[in-house]
Structures are given as C-alpha cells and as structure tokens.
Amino acid sequence: MYHFEGLGAELPAVSPIRIAFDASLGSQGWQLVSLCDEYQSDGSSCGVWLQAARDAWLRYVASTDHGSKIFAAFLRRTFEAAGVHSLSSLRGRVLGAAQRGNEAYILGQRAAMRSRLVHAALAEKLSWGSASLAGFAPATAVNLDSFDEQPNDAMV
C-alpha cells in the first residue's frame, strides 16, 4: 500500500494511520510505503496532487508494470513525462523553474478535474444533494473558483 502527499513527507511511525495499518494489514504481511518525492510548493493544491497520483495509480494498475512493485518509479516517470519534477534535491534557479512548471501542471490538472465533474454532473452520474450521512449538513452549491489562489495571492 502506498502513502503519497505532494509535499513529500513520510508517514511518521507514530501516525495513527501507520499504527492502525501495522496492527491490521501489516500483521498479515502487507507493507505501507511512503513515496517521499516533493512536488507541491504551495499550501493549497494537496488534493489535486493526490488526485493526479490516484490517476497515475489507475494507469499503473491497468499497465503491464502492475505487480512489479515499482509504482514509485512509475509515478516519477508519469510526472516527468508531463514536465513535472521532484523538488526534493533542487536549488536556486532550477528549483524556481521546476516549481513554476509543477504549478502550471497542477493548474491544468485542476481544470481537467473540474471538467470531469461537470461532465459527470451533466450526465447525471453524481448524486449531488441526495446523500444523507449522519452528522453532515445537507449539500449546498459551492463556487469552486472562489477557492483558487489568485496569482498575486501566491506572492503575498
């Protein structure tokens, strides 16, 4: 099982997630592997990075590489093919250029994900507003654009 976050942090040994994993699936021989490459350079695009990694996982599972235990390398190659670079060991101008490239990629991913949501909604494949989970308020419409950082906000 893989743990990924765009900031490249490893899941700590004392994390409740790791402790629960070790006590359940870990005791059955499964491994929890943190992918520690850093791609994200802002504080707001973590969900989009997770979805991009999920999309790569789905391509990995559908590929002939599946089962080879090289998802980390597959993810790296997938991102590099899209012009995305791990920021982990970069410095100076190279780091700045990579950050700008990664940010452009993630903005494109955000737009593509919104498009998929819109198409799913138009095809009536979303059950928006019909869920009634205990403890959750009824769904209301949200303007997703209002959550975007404005170019000047990132500089402040």
C-alpha positions in Angstrom: 0.0 0.0 0.0 1.3 3.4 -0.9 1.1 6.7 1.0 1.6 9.9 -1.1 1.4 13.6 -0.4 2.6 16.3 -2.7 4.9 17.8 -0.1 6.9 14.6 0.1 6.6 13.9 3.8 6.9 10.4 5.0 4.1 9.0 7.2 5.6 9.0 10.7 6.0 5.8 12.7 3.7 7.2 15.4 1.0 8.2 13.0 -2.4 6.7 13.9 -2.7 5.6 10.3 0.6 3.7 10.4 -0.2 2.2 13.8 -3.6 1.0 12.6 -2.1 -0.3 9.4 0.7 -2.2 11.2 -1.9 -3.8 13.6 -4.1 -4.9 10.8 -2.8 -5.4 7.3 0.9 -5.1 8.4 0.4 -8.1 10.7 -0.7 -10.0 7.6 2.5 -9.2 5.6 1.4 -6.1 3.8 3.7 -3.1 3.6 2.9 0.6 3.8 5.4 2.6 1.7 5.6 6.4 1.7 6.5 8.0 -1.6 8.7 10.8 -0.5 9.3 12.9 -3.7 8.3 16.5 -3.2 6.2 18.1 -6.0 4.0 20.7 -4.3 5.3 24.1 -3.5 2.1 25.8 -2.2 -0.3 25.2 0.7 -3.5 24.6 -1.3 -3.1 22.1 -4.1 -2.6 18.9 -2.0 -5.9 17.4 -3.0 -5.2 17.9 -6.7 -1.7 16.3 -6.3 -3.5 13.3 -4.6 -5.9 13.0 -7.5 -3.0 13.2 -10.0 -1.2 10.4 -8.1 -4.5 8.4 -8.0 -4.9 8.8 -11.7 -1.3 7.6 -12.2 -2.1 4.6 -9.8 -5.1 3.7 -12.0 -2.8 3.8 -15.1 -0.3 1.7 -13.3 -2.9 -0.9 -12.3 -4.0 -1.1 -15.9 -0.5 -1.4 -17.2 1.9 -4.4 -17.7 4.0 -2.8 -14.8 1.3 -3.7 -12.3 2.6 -6.2 -9.7 6.2 -5.3 -10.2 6.4 -3.2 -7.0 7.8 -0.2 -8.9 4.9 2.2 -8.5 7.2 4.9 -7.2 9.3 4.8 -10.4 6.1 4.6 -12.5 4.7 7.7 -10.8 8.1 9.6 -11.3 8.1 8.6 -15.0 4.4 9.7 -15.4 5.1 13.0 -13.8 8.3 13.6 -15.7 6.6 12.9 -19.0 4.1 15.7 -18.1 7.0 18.1 -17.3 6.7 17.7 -13.5 9.9 17.4 -11.4 10.6 16.3 -7.9 11.7 19.4 -5.9 13.4 17.4 -3.2 17.0 18.0 -4.3 16.7 21.1 -6.4 18.1 24.5 -5.5 18.3 28.0 -6.9 17.0 28.8 -10.4 16.5 25.2 -11.2 14.2 24.9 -8.2 12.3 28.0 -9.2 11.8 26.8 -12.8 10.6 23.4 -11.5 8.2 25.0 -9.1 6.7 27.1 -11.9 6.4 24.0 -14.1 4.8 22.0 -11.4 2.3 24.8 -10.6 1.3 25.1 -14.3 0.8 21.3 -14.4 -1.4 21.2 -11.3 -3.5 24.1 -12.5 -4.1 22.1 -15.7 -5.0 19.1 -13.6 -7.4 21.2 -11.5 -9.2 22.4 -14.7 -9.3 18.9 -16.1 -10.8 17.5 -12.8 -13.4 20.2 -12.8 -14.3 19.4 -16.4 -14.7 15.7 -15.4 -17.0 16.7 -12.6 -19.1 19.0 -14.9 -19.4 16.2 -17.5 -20.4 13.7 -14.8 -23.0 16.1 -13.4 -24.4 16.8 -16.9 -24.7 13.0 -17.4 -26.5 12.8 -14.1 -23.8 10.5 -12.7 -23.4 12.5 -9.5 -25.9 12.2 -6.7 -25.3 15.8 -5.5 -27.6 16.7 -2.7 -29.2 13.3 -2.2 -26.7 12.0 0.4 -27.8 12.0 4.0 -24.9 10.9 6.1 -25.3 11.3 9.9 -23.5 14.4 11.2 -23.3 16.1 7.8 -25.3 19.2 6.8 -27.3 19.0 3.6 -25.3 19.7 0.5 -25.3 23.2 -1.0 -23.9 24.6 -4.2 -20.3 26.0 -4.0 -18.5 28.2 -6.5 -15.2 26.2 -6.8 -13.5 29.2 -8.5 -13.7 31.1 -5.2 -11.2 28.7 -3.7 -8.5 29.3 -6.3 -5.5 31.4 -5.3 -5.2 34.5 -7.3 -1.7 35.0 -9.0 -1.0 37.9 -6.6 -2.1 35.9 -3.5 0.7 33.4 -4.0 3.2 36.3 -3.9 1.9 37.8 -0.6 
